Structures are given as structure tokens and as C-alpha cells.
Amino acid sequence: MQGTRPTRRGAIIAAGSAALGVTAVAQQTLGPPPHPKGPKVFLDYDQVELDAAYDQTVYEPDIDQNAAKLKSDSDTVRARLGAPRRIAYGPKEIEQLDLYRTTHPNAPIMIFIHGGRWRVANAHDYGFPAENFVRAGAHYIAPDFDWVQNVGGDLGVLVSQVRRAVAWAFHNAASFGGDPQRIYLSGHSSGGHLAGVAVTQDWKDLSLPTNVIKGAVLLSGIYDLKAVRLSNRGSYVKIDDKAEAAFSPQRHIDRLTVPLVVMYGTRETPEFQRQSREFAAAAHAAGKSAETIVAENYVHMDSVASLANPYGLAGSAALKMMKLPM
């Protein structure tokens, strides 16, 4: 935003220009550890296999290093764009968002919901995609929200916070040069789940139009909570029958009114692949607009890394959806 505008390629950090890739040592065994096959818990999984299928470290041993790269990339982006505005969207200390502004007037808005198993990470770590959108002429917003273990395992608190962040952007768009009629959503991993819930909700309780969100790019998300409830994630996320039904986006496809991009990598856990495939298939079967991107050889963190690159799979899909130049 300060200084002359670089070329689109030159503006993008090196880590966003290519997938992070699988850097695990060759020959390393991925997947659940060797064990006697136990009773089936879900589909053909026993408990050990199901737990592994919801543990990214089992299929991406370098995930912490890859996440650290993206944190560093976020610092690099802030050095170029300047610090974001930090704004409250709710009364709690955690209910604040980072706003990276473009200089373009009446610009569209991309709201990104970060992942982290609902229990780690923050908006500050996910500034790295901002430059892709800001340079293309859109505002980029990354909201913070509670970690689920700090609210008694209640996903409903996180869902409410994400929806109120969207409501804040709609009602306050004019104050930062945004267009309230062009709000888009993206999310990764557990953030993909929260974004999926958001696009399958009725917004009347917040006095917002049903189509307040104009499109969503969902990256390596979770769209039905049944298997999650049975996995070891159920030890810190409290999913009863009511929560499972309410917060499983795939069960509310009838409420979906916006186009989707659903992306996943072929080197992700089998459950994260299945979740995306089945959600996209359900949307197609219901006559909804849903593009599926199968990212060959991508691990879990690769999909969100590509959001920072206008030529990357997620980044280009988002700009195309928002009708912005690459």
C-alpha cells in the first residue's frame, strides 16, 4: 500500500509461489502405527485408524514447520503492507479482527477463518494471504475467536463469533471503503468447517440478508461431525446429538445459496479427503454451485499456502470468484 505497486508475481512471497510440499524423510511411514485391527468404529476404521485420520501430524510430519513458515511469511507481508487495523467486532477481548485495507474504493472483502483444530492459532499467524487480495483490489479480514477448550468445548461459541465477524464487516464496510454487497469467505481445516457452517446458516437472526456472503473458498475442511465426534478430537470438542446436527454443514445443503470452491490435497489424511469429496458431491447432487479442486501431492498446509499466490490453486480460484485480476 505504501510505495509503487510491484508486479503481481513480484509481490508474492516465495512460500506462496509454490506448495510447501511433503518434506518428511524419504521412506518414513505415514498413517496409523502398526497395530492389531480392532473393532470398527466408523466406516472401516478402528479407533487407532480413526484417530490417525483426524491427526494431521500422522500424515504431515512437518506440519509444525510448515505452519511456522507461514507465520514468517505473515511477518514479511506486514513489513510490505504495514500493520493491519485491529478492530473489535464483539465485547470479549478475543473478539477482534485484523483488517488489511486496499486502496481501491468500494472494494470487495475477503474474510478468512483460520484453522488449528479449533484449539490453536490466531489471526496474526494468517496475514500471509493478505497481499494477494490487497494488491488485486480487495480488503482482507482475519478474525480471532475463542479456542474451543476455553469455552467448555462448545463449537457454538466459535460459530457465533465467526458469524458476528461477518455481520461486523457488512455493517461497517463503508467505514473502511468496502462493499457490503461483495463479502466473500474462506477457511482452512477447522476454519473451513466454521466457514462451511456460516454459508449454510440462516442469517435472519442477525438481521442480515440470506446471501450476505457471495461465495466461499473452503480448503481442507470438515463438513460432517459424526466421525469427528467418535475420534479423539471428541475429548476436547463437546459434540452431542444437537451439536452434531446443527454444525454439520453437509446436513444443511438446502440452505446453501452461494457458489463454493471446495479444495483438498491428495496427501492429506483419508478423512479430510473424504469430507471434502462428500460435501462437494452433496452440493452437486442438490443442484448447488460447487467447484472441486483436487490438489495432487498437496499436504494439509499446502492448500492454505496457495491462497497467498494469485497463480496458486486456491489464490487464483478466490480471485476468479471475486472477479478480480490476477
N, C-alpha and C positions, 0 to 999 in steps of 0.2 A: 504494500500500500504506500510505503514511502519510496521515493526514487522512481526511476524509469521501470516500466514493465518488462521483465525478461521474456524470452521466448517461452512458449508453453513447455517445450521439452527441458529447457534450461532451468525452469523454475522448480522442477520436481526433484525431490531428494532421491539420492541413489537407491535407497532401500525401497522407495515406492516404484522405481522403474522396473524392478524385476521381483518375482516372487521370492520370498525368503528361502523357500526350498527345504528339503529334508537334509539336515546336516548331521544326522546321527551317524555314528561309526558304522561303516560297512559291516555286514554280517550280523548286526545287532538284531535280536529277535524282538519284534513288535507284537502287541496284543497281550492277552492274558497269560499269566505264567502257566507252565505245565502243572496239571492237577488232575485228579480223578474226576471224571464227569459226574456232576451232582444232579439233583432233581431239577427239572425245568421250572424256571421262574417266570420267564416271558419269552414268547416265541420258542426258539430252540436254545435260548441262553440258560445256563445255570447261574447261580448267584455270582460266582467269580467272573464269569464272562460278561454278565450284565453290568457289574460294577466297572469292569475294564472298559466297556463300551461307552461309559459316561465319564471316563477319566482321560482327558486329553494327553496327559503325560505318558500314558501307556503307548500311544500311537505317535506322539511327537515328543521324544525325549528332550529336545532342545527348546521346548515351548517357553520356558522362563527366559532363556537367552533371546529368543525371537521377540518376546514381549519387551525386553529391555532395549532392544534395537529401536522399537517403535517409540518408546519413551524418549530416547535420544533424538530420534527424528522429530518428535514434537518440539523439543528444545530448539532444534535447527529451524523449524518453521516459525516459531515465535521470534527468533532472532531476526528473521526476514520481515515478518508481517507486523511485529510488535505484539505486546501482551494483549490478550483478549479483554473485553469488558466483563467483569464479574458481577452478575446481577441476580438478585433474589427473585424466585418465582413462587415462593411459599414462605411460611413463617419459621420453619425449622432451619437450623444452621446449615444443614446439608443441602437444603433445597435452594441451590444456586446453580447458575449455568454460566458457561463460557461462551461469549459471543465474539466471533471473528467477523468483522464487517468488510464488505466490499465497498468500493467507491461508486459502483453503478447505482443509479437511482431506482426506486421501486423494484428492488431485486427479489428474486425467489429466495427461499430459505430451505436449507437442508439441516434437519435435526438428526444428530447421530446418537444412538443409545449404545453405550459401551457394554462389553461382556465382562466375564470374570466369575462365572459360576454363581452369579447373584451375590457373591460374598467378598469380592476383592475388586481393585482397580478404581479409577476415578476419571473425571473429565479431563484433568490436566494431562493424563497419560495419552489422551486421544485427540491431541491437537494436530497430529501429523496429517490428517486428510484435509485440513482447513485450506491449505494453499491451493489445492486443486479446484475447490469451489470458489474461493475468493478471487482468484485470477480469472476464472471463467465468468464471473459476474453474479455470484450468489453469496449470501450470508451463510455462515456455518455456526451451528449451535451445538454444544455438547453439555447436556445437563448432568449434574450429580444427583444421586438418590441414595437412599439407605442401603447398607448391606443387610441382607436378609437375616443374618444371625443377630443383628442388633434390634430387630423388631419382632422377635419371637418366632422367626421362620415364616412370617406372613408375606407371601408374594403380593397380596392385595395392596399392601402399603406401597410397594415399588410400582405396581401398575398405576395406582392413583397419582404418584409423583410424576411418572412419565406423561400421563395424560394432562396433568396440570402444567407441565413444562410446555406442551404443545398449545394449551389454552393461553398461556402467557404470550407465546410468540404470535398467536392470532390476534390477541387484543392489543399488543404493543408493537406490532410490526411497523406502523407508521413512525414510531419514535426513533427507529434506527434505519429507516429507509428501506424497509422490507415490504413485500407484497403479501398481505394476509390470504390472498386467493391463490398463492403458489407456495404452499408449505409441503415439503416432502420429508420422508422419514427413512432412516436407515438404521440397522442394528446388526450387531455381530454376536454370535454364540448366545449366551443368556440374554444379551441385549437384543438379539434377533427375536428371541421369544417375546420379550416385552414389547418390541415393535410390532410383532405379529398380533399380540393381544390388542394393541392400540388400533390397528386397522380393521379389527373385527369387533369393535365396540360401538355401541350407540352413544353418541355424544350429546344427546338432548339434556342429560343431567348437568352438563356444563354449559348449557345454552349455546352450543356450537353447531354449525351445520354438519350433517352426516358426512359430507365429503370435505371436511376441514383439511384432511390430508389428501393430497392429489396423486400420490404414488409412493411406493416403498421399495427399497432395495434391501432384501433380507439375506444376510450372509451367515451360513453355517449355523442356523438356529434350531430351536426346539419348538415343536408345534402341537404336541400332544404329551400330556404329563403322566400318562399311565405308567410307562416304563421308568420314567424318572422317579416316580413315587416308590417303585419297587427296588430301585438301585440304592447305592449307599448315599446318594445325594438326599435321599429321604431322611437321613439322620440330622440334617440341619435345615431343610426346607419342609415345612409342615403342610403336607398335601393331603387333605381329607377328600371325601367324595365331592363336596361342594366346590372346593378349590380346583380339583381336577377338571370338573365340568366347566367351571367359569373361565379358567385361564388356559384352556387348550384351544388355541386358535383354529385348529383343523375342525373342531366341532361347531364352529360358528362361521363357516364359509358363506352361509346365506347372508351374513351382514357385510361381506366384503364388497366394496363399491369402487375400489381404486385399482389401477394396474400394479402388478408386482413383478419384481425380478427376484428369483429365488436361486441362490448360488451355493454350491458346496464343492469340496475337493475330493478327489478320488483316493487320497491318502489320509483322509480323516477316519475317525472311528466308524465302525459299521452302523452304529445307531444314529450318528449325526448325518450320515449319508441317507439312511432310510427316512429319517424325519423330514428332510428336505424333499426327497423324491415323492413321498406320500402326500405331503402338504401341497406341492405343486400339482400333483395328479388330481387331488381332490378339487383344487381350484379349477383346473381344466374341465373336469367332469361336470362341474356346476356351471360351466359356461363363463367363467371369470377370465380376466386377462392376466396371465402369469407366464412370464418367460423363465425358463430354466437354464441356468449356466452350470455345466459340469466342468469343473476346472481340473484338467488332467495333471496328476502328480502334485497337486496342491495339498499341503497340510493345513491344519486349522487356522493358524495365524496368517497364512498366505492370502486368504480371501480378503481380510480386512486391510492388509498391507496394500493390496491392489486398488483400494478405494482412493489412495493418495495420488494415483497416477492417471492422467487423462487418457492414456493409452492402455491402461490395465483393464482387466476384465470387469471388476466392479466399478472402477472410476469412470470408464467410458460408458458403461450401462447407466450410471447415475446421471451423467451429463446429458446423455441422449434422452432419458426420461424427462429431464428438466428443460429440454430444448436449449441447451447451452453449447457454445462452441468448444471444441477440443483444442 
